[in-house]
Amino acid sequence: MTSSDFAALWASSEVRLKSASCSSSDSLSSTSSTSTASTAGVLGGLVNSGNSCFANAVVQTLAASSALRKLLESKQNESELCRELDLLLERICARLPSQHSHSAAAFLGAMHKPYWTLSTAVDHSQQDAHEFFLALADCLREALAPGSGAAAEEVRLPIDGELESHVACLGCNEQQPVRCVPFSSLELTLPRLAFSPVSLQSMLEHYFAPEQIDSVYCQRCSLLAARDHLARLLQKTDFSSPAASSSPSSTSSKPDIRPILRSRHEAIAHALENSVVQDADFERLKPPRLVAASKRRQMTVRTAPENLVVHINRSRYDPAGQMPCKNTAAVTFPEILDFHDYLSSSDSSAPEASSDNNSGVVYRLASIIVHHGSHSMGHYIAYRRNQDFPLTWTRTSDKDVSDVSESEVLAQSNVTMLFYERISAESLPYYQTTNVYTCTTEPLIPEPLIVDNNRINIPVQQYPSPRISLAELISVPVSILSTN
């Protein structure tokens, strides 16, 4: 390791805390894994061919997806795009003794020819990483789809999931049929004004929370209004035109419309017997007046993807300048993301054995994309977890590649895309204790912790739990600290 590597290692508060409060075995394993990742070699970077940092960042983040790499490896003989992307990922995941960078021209060329036009090849304009990601996903599906045209079969990528849209009318309480919506990424919106960091969990809760939609035409409400109107007309005609209609001339000049009204009334009543008004019945009956009502809509996850991609939309409209600008609100995000609360009851990807939260869908952070700059220009940087050394991370900025700590990754508040990889419920307890420092009943602190030039001994027996997290350690009451 170089002197800069040692400086970055000891500058991390996580490493300093481990050396003070963790067991000797935990400290040695963490230090050895970081050292091994650094001495094993350097991962590959990507050449910037002219404002192509958006594409480079997306490719680097995809390198952290083991599921996608397995798919590309199995399909490389079926598609030029899969073959070039798999080859590029293999090159940038190779560890060499020195810095090495590669060109994505062949991959972009395979993507450019039949599927997508790369405008940067002509005018070197700024591009959006999320738009490129969606375009790449469409290209992969089209390249892997067997057949062509109407005979082409749908291909599901590891990033593909399915949402359920539940809509209910607040006026008549009709539950509309559940509509399935495929997705490759969840697009979350930041609040326009945020004076404190916004958590990823709060944005997800807002995304999946029920919302009220006003002034929406409702078929059942319209048929109910038409039925009640016909009932009033029938009552009025029955009362105003008795059988004693004495004048023959009046009966001949005014035909009896009551049979027509009754027939219409019965047809509407029959259509309303269904739990959901059928579109064909509504089109056939054609009520003269449509009724607008308020509806409640809620999205849930029907099928959770293997790799969850979250896009944080940082575009907002500035009324003062009358132009779009970047929302610079800080965002916090966890390493472990429990997705159980957002699943629908018909989720086909959740385990059926248990209803416990930990047995649901859980994700672990695999990579992120950070954007530096303004709304119209800037630079994308990718951070990805190393597949060969999962406790270490790599920062890639085009050709510049360096190892970073996980704490530095979690501190990237200007993140714009997050890539999570699904983990099994059995491995969740291990991942939950990855950032938790274990202490035994015997104090294994080789040296006292130094805080503000004060020597502090931490009595381990004060903690009922054998695990001490960073937050718990920082919030230790002064009364239980003994200063020498």
ZALUM-248032 format. One record per residue (C-alpha): y, x, z. Coordinates in steps of 0.02 Angstrom, whole numbers, plus 50000, padded with zeros to 5 digits. Example, Ala and Ser with C-alpha at 12.3 -4.5 7.8 and 13.67 -1.06 7.14 Angstrom:
residues 2
497755061550390;499475068450357;
This chain:
residues 484
500005000050000;501775005849963;503185006750089;503914990550018;502234981950043;502204987450225;504014981850248;503624964550178;502064963650284;502914967750449;504464957350406;503394941750410;503554932550576;501794926050551;501074943650551;502104948750703;501534933350796;499724936550752;499834954250817;500494947450983;499524931551015;497944931450910;496264938850945;495914956150878;494664949750751;495904937050677;497254950250661;496104962650578;495404949750455;497154943850403;497824961450382;496274967250290;496344952550167;498164956150124;497804974550108;496274971350001;497254960049883;498594973349862;497394987849836;496224978049721;497514978349583;498964968849507;498834952049419;499554949749247;501274943549198;501894934749041;503164940748914;504734930248898;504924927248711;506644919548731;506974906748868;505104903548882;505044905249071;504664886649084;503034888948987;502604905049079;502814896649248;501674882049199;500314893749133;500374904149293;500184888749403;498714882449300;497834899049333;497614893349514;496574878149462;494734882549468;494264865349398;495354867449244;494724884949212;492924878949219;493334865149095;494204877048974;492774889448985;491504876048941;492544869148797;493244885148721;492084883948570;492674866248531;494544869148519;495684883448471;496944877748602;495644878348741;495024895248682;496774903048678;497284895548845;495654901048928;495874918648859;497674919448919;497194913549094;495804926349100;497034940249056;498334935749186;496994933649320;496304951049289;496794964149419;497294980949347;497904996849434;499684994549368;500854981049305;500264972549146;501004958249046;500364947848902;501084937148764;500794918448758;501194917748571;499414914048516;499234900148646;500914892448600;500454894148417;498834884548442;499814871348536;501234871448409;500284868848248;499484851648264;500214844648423;501914850148480;503514858248415;504234872248520;506104871348493;506374887948581;505564896548433;507064891248329;508604889848440;508044897748607;508664882548702;508274878848884;506734868248915;506014858549061;504394864549141;503794846949183;504044840949005;503054855848942;501684852249067;501524834149007;501534839848825;500164852548862;499114839248949;499264827848797;498794842148682;497244846348784;496664828248785;496894826748598;496024843348567;494534838948676;494354820748622;492774818548516;493054808948357;494744804548282;495874789648271;495184773648345;493474781848369;494174795348484;493544794348662;494654796348814;494584813448897;494954815449081;495714831749139;495644838049318;497484833049334;497174815149278;497144800949403;497404782249403;498624771049496;498494752649538;500014741449523;499964726549642;501274713049607;501494696949706;502814683349689;503804680049847;504164662149791;502424655349750;501374669549828;500384671949667;499474688649659;499534695149482;498024704249411;497944722449464;498574733749326;497884751449311;499094765149262;498474782649217;499504797449278;499504816349261;500864819249390;501794809449522;503664809749492;504624808849655;506494806149670;507614814749794;508954804949887;510654806749806;511434813849964;510314823550083;511144832450228;509484838750297;507864844750216;506814831150136;504954831750169;503654828950034;502794816150146;504374805550159;504564805349969;502744800349949;502944786350076;504474780149981;503524781049816;502044770949880;503054759049990;503204740749936;504774737149836;505624720749797;506084716649618;507354702749597;507694690849452;505984692049371;505304677049275;503744669949357;502504659549258;501834649949408;503564646249476;504084640049303;502554628649290;502814622149467;504604617749425;504044609149265;502684599449358;503914593249490;505164588449356;503854578349261;503324569849423;505124564149453;505254557849274;503644548049290;504234540349452;505894535749374;505134528149216;503854518449317;505254511249422;506524507649284;505314500649153;504214487649241;502914477449153;504184463249154;505074471249013;505524453948946;506394458148785;505204462048640;506614470048545;506904482648685;505084487848690;505044490448502;506634500848501;506134511748649;504334518148636;503384521248798;503404539848837;502464538449000;500754543048923;501524558948851;502304563549018;500674560149111;499674570548988;500894584949005;500894583349194;498994583749201;498894598949086;500114608649196;499184603449354;497554609349276;498324626249231;498984628249409;497224626249479;496824644149428;497254657549554;498244666449419;499124657349278;498354662549113;499514668848977;498704657348848;498994641948957;500794646848987;501134649448802;500304632848760;501264622748890;502954631048859;504024624649004;505804621148948;506564631449089;505984648249154;506204651349340;506734668549401;506024674149568;505874689649676;504254699349669;503464712549779;502664727649696;501654741649773;500764756349695;499154763649764;497984777249703;496404770349624;495684787049567;496294803049647;496304818149531;495474834749570;497154843349550;498654833349611;500274837849523;501914832249602;503554833249508;505164832549608;506504825649495;508094835349533;509174826949401;510554815349459;512124808149383;513794814649444;515064800449432;516514812449458;516074823549312;515214809349218;513754820449174;512024824549242;511894838149373;510554846149481;510104839149651;510004854449763;509264845649916;508044856350013;506234850750011;504864854750136;503024853250093;501394856350185;499934867350141;498684853350181;499094835950113;498104820950176;498104807650039;497094794450131;498554782650166;498964780849981;497224776049920;496814758449866;495304749249934;494464751349765;494714770149757;493254777149657;493534795149712;493504793149901;491884795749998;490984779850049;490054786850198;491464785950324;493154777750345;493854792150446;495494799250380;494794816750366;493374810450257;494594803650128;495554813349997;496324829550058;497234842649956;497684860849984;499204868949904;498704879549754;500344883849666;502174879049650;503594880849526;505344884649585;506934882749481;508474893449509;510084888649423;511014873049368;510484857249278;510814864449104;510214882249128;509204892749248;507554901649276;505814896049328;504724906149449;502914902249493;501964905449654;500074903849649;498644906149770;497464919949720;495724913749679;494884930149726;495864931649891;496274913649943;497334918950093;498554928349982;499874922649858;500694930049704;502474927649642;502684928249453;504334928749363;503864931949181;503294950249181;503764953249363;502234950749475;502164954049663;501144948749815;501994937449941;501504929250105;501084910950124;502574908550240;503724914250100;502934901549982;503144887250106;504974892250128;505414888849944;506524873749973;507114872349792;505364868549729;505234857249576;503354855849547;501884856949667;500054858849621;498754853849751;496884856549736;495664844549815;494574851349955;493024844150036;493074835250203;491834847750275;493014862250245;494544853250316;494334859550496;494354877450431;495924874750328;496784865750472;496574881350580;497114893450444;498874894350517;498334891550697;498084906450807;496554906850919;496614913851094;495114915951208;495084913151395;495404931651420;497124937851366;496894948751212;498724953151190;498764972051168;500644972851194;501914960351262;502904949851140;504684956151115;506004942451096;507854946951094;507464964151167;506584955951315;504784959751360;503834943251379;502054940651440;501274924051390;499994917351516;498604910351408;497874899751548;499414888351544;498764880551382;497364867751395;496954869751211;496124885851152;497224885750997;499074889951000;500114885650848;501714894250798;502744878850843;501934877851015;502224896251047;504064895351002;504314879951113;503544887751269;504584882551421;505544896651502;504784892251671;503054898151619;503644914551543;503644929851652;504914942951604;504674960851662;
